[in-house]
């Protein structure tokens, strides 16, 4: 009875039995052995890197050259370019698919559900590679570039050079299709969480379903699902690194080129390039997280005032 009472009160674990003194000692030994093994592997890796000269200061000298700095900067800008296009497209697609999945018409709801399930299940790398090899996409991008050059002159030539490339749009569309499907599920689950009373009150005021979704449900859904949406936007930024598979010159591809083509007296600077590229990705993700907190701060303040 005492054990059962403890289980009811939550004092005893539910999924496994509480370990006894001997089991706890074994767990400590296992933990120490695992820690020692991890430290040994880490030390061996660091030793090999040191023997290869990756910790020598001369390995960092290439990053003092202006050409290398400009190449890294171009990689960052190209990453942000693809990220910006993918975010806009994925959010628009997510809203459309979520609205379609909430439709009362089967001929709208079922195709939207099929699109969401397919693109959520399809590996993103395969999707990007397939889009890159589509002749239709290449022709459309080429036509778009020619239209910019013929219609805008010199500004159009600049836009076509920087924004009318098949690699950019294959990456942007691929990332947008996958993340748009995820956004659609986030928005749909948030819309389902809105109280039925609010739907009924809106219908009682004479609103159509489209008006209810756009003016009542969707604003609340976005506010409620904002943390999840911002987390997926961070994932979108990291997904742009897959552009290296189609030779889109984003940050990871730029780092790969630098690591393979810059030679020092001690070899190729693989580790310094890894540190630089990885640090830049971390900084961009942290800035996005900071932006998410800034966006959510007014909402948190309003909720705090309501609770008080």
N, C-alpha and C positions, 0 to 999 in steps of 0.2 A: 504494500500500500504506500509506503514512504517513497519507494522508487517511482511508483505510478504518479503520486502527487508531485514529485519533483519534475517528472516529465511534463505533467500538465502545466506546471508553473513556468516551464521553460528552462529549469536549471540543468536538466540532462539533455545531451544532444539528441536530435531526432533521427538523423541519417546514419549515425554510427555510434557504437558504444564508447563511452569515455575510457581512454587508456588508463591502465593501472600503472603503478610505480615502475615495474620492469619494462612495460611498453614505452613509457616516457623516456626511460634511460636509453632504450634502443633508438627511439626517434632522435634523441640528442646526438647519439653516435652517428646515425645516418646523416643528420644535418651537417655535423662536423666533417664527415668524409666527403659529402657533396661539396661543401665549401672548399675543402683542401683540393679536391679535384678541379674545381673551377679556377682556383688560384693558380694551380699548376699549369692548366691549359693557357690561362691568360699570360703567365710568365713565359711559357714557351713561345707564344705568339709574339710577345714583345721582344723576346730575344732574337727571334728570326727577323723581325722588322729592323731591329738594331743592327744585326749582322748585314742586312741588305742596305744599310745606310739611310733608312727612311727618317731617322731622327736627327740627321745632320742638318745644321743650319743652312747649308748650301742648297738643300732641297726647297727652301722657301724663297730663294732669290728670284726664280722666274716670276713670282707674283709682284715683284717690284717693277717689272717692265710694264710700260703703258699698254702695249699691244695685248698682253695677257689680261690686264685689268679690264680693257675694253671688251675683250671676248667674254669674260665672265659677266660683265654688265649687260651685254647683248643677250646672253643666255637668260639672265633674270628678267629682262624686258620681254623676251619672247615667251617665257613662262607665264608672266602676268598677262600678256596678250591672249594666249590660249585660255588661261584661267578666266579672264573676264568674259570672253565669248561663251565659254562652257557654262559659267554660272548663270548668265542671262538666259541662255537657251534652256538650261535644265530647270530653272525656276518657272519659266513660261510653260514648258512641257509638263512640269509637275502639277501646276494649277489646272491645265487643260485635262490631264488624265485623271486627276482627283475629282474634278467636276463631272467628267464622264462616268467615273465609277459610282458616283452618287446619283446618277440619273435614274429615273423610274422606268426608262425605256430600255428594253433588253438589247435592241439593235445598236444602242450607244454604249451601254454598260459592259456587255460581253466583249466587244472588240477592245475597249480600253483596258479591261482586265487582262486580256490576252497579251496586249502590248506590254503592260507592266510586268507580267510574269516572265515573258520571254526575255526582256532586256535586263531584268534583275538576275536571271539565271545564266545569261550568256557571259562568258569570260570577257572582260573588258579588252584585254590584249587582242583577242581574236576579232572583236568588233572593230577596233581601230584599224587593224591590218586589213580586214575585209573592206572597210570604207575606203581606205587608201588605194586599193586595187580596183575600185569601181570606176569604169570608164565614164559613166554618167556624171559622177561627182567631178571628175577632172574636167570634163567638157563644160559643166556648169560654172566651175570656178574660172576657167579660161575665158568663157563668155562674159562673166562678171568683170574680170580684169580688163578685157577689151572695151567694155562699155564705160568703165571708169576713165580709161585713157582717152577715149574718143569724146567723152562728154565733158570732162573737167580739165583736160590739158595737163599741165605740169602737176597740179595737186592730185589729179586722178592717177598720173603715173606713179606718184609716191604712194598713194593708197593701194594701187594694184601691186606694187612691188612688195609692200609690207603685209597686205591683208588678202590678196587674191592668190594664195598658194595652196595647192592640194593638200600638202602636209598639215598646214594649220587647220583647215576645215575638216579634214579627216579626224584629227585629234579632237577638235572642239565638238564635232557632232558625236563622236564615239563616247567621249566623257559625258556629254549632255544627255545622251540617250540612257546611259546607265544611271547616272545620278538623278535624272528627271524621274525615272521610274521609282527610285527610292523616295524622292520628295513627294511623289504622288501618294505613296503609302503613308508617309508621315502626315500629310494634310488630310487624307481620308480618315485615318484613325483619330486625328484631332477633331474633325467635323463630327464623327460619330460620338465623341465625348461631350459635345454640346448638349445641354439638357433638352429633353423633348418638349418641355414647356415653352422654350424660346421659339422652337419651330412652330408650335401650335399658336403662340401669341402672334407671331408674324403672319401666319396664314389667316388668323382672325382679323388682322388689320387689312386684309385684302391683298396681300403681297403674293406674287407668283413665286414658284420655286426658284427661278433664276434670281429674283430680287432677294429672296431669303438667303440664298447662298452668298451673294455678292455683298450684301449690306449687313447681315446679321451673323451668319455662320463663319464665313471666311476670315473676317477681321479677328474674331475670337480664336479661331483655329491657328492663325499665324502667331498671335501672341502666346498661345499655350505651347505651340510646338517650336517656338523660336530657338531654344537650346539645341534641339535635335536638328533643325534646319542649318544652324550655324556649324554644328559639328560635321554635317554632310558637306558643307561648303569647304571646310578645311580638307576633307577627304578629296574633294574636287581638285583642290590645289595640288595635292600629292599625286593624284591620278595623272596630271599633266606630264609627270616624269616618264610615263610610258611612251611619250612621243619619240623617244630615242629609237624605238623599233622601226619607225618609218623615216628616220633621219631628220625629224623636225629639230631644229637647232635650239632646243630649250636648255635649261641649266644643266641637267644631267648629261645631255649630249655634249655640251660645251666642256664639261669636266672630263668626259671620256676622251675627247679630242686632245685636251691639254695633257692628260696623263699619258697618252700614247705618243705624242709628238714632241714633248719637251724633254730634252735630255740634259742631265747634269753630270758632272764627273763621278757621281755616286749612283747614277742610274736614273730611272724615271720616277717622278715625284708622285707616286700613287697615293701615299698616305696624306701628304699636304693637300692634294686636290680633294680627297675624300673629306678632310676636315673643313675645307673652304665651302664646298658644295653642300655638305650636310649642315653646316652652321647657317648658311643662307636659307635653306629650307626651314630650319627650326625658327629663325627670325621671322620669316614670312608667316608661318603658322601661329607664332605667338602674337604677331600683330593682328591677325584675324581673330584670335581668341580675345584679345583686348577690345577689338571692335565689337565683338558679340557682347561682352560685358557692358560696354558703354551703351549699346542699344537696349539691353535688358534692364539697365539701371532705373530709368523712369518707371517701368512696369513694376519693379520690385518696390520702389518708393510708394507707388499708389497702393499696392497690396499691403504694405506696412501701415499706411494711414487707415485703410479699411479695417484691418485687424485691431488697430488701436481705438 
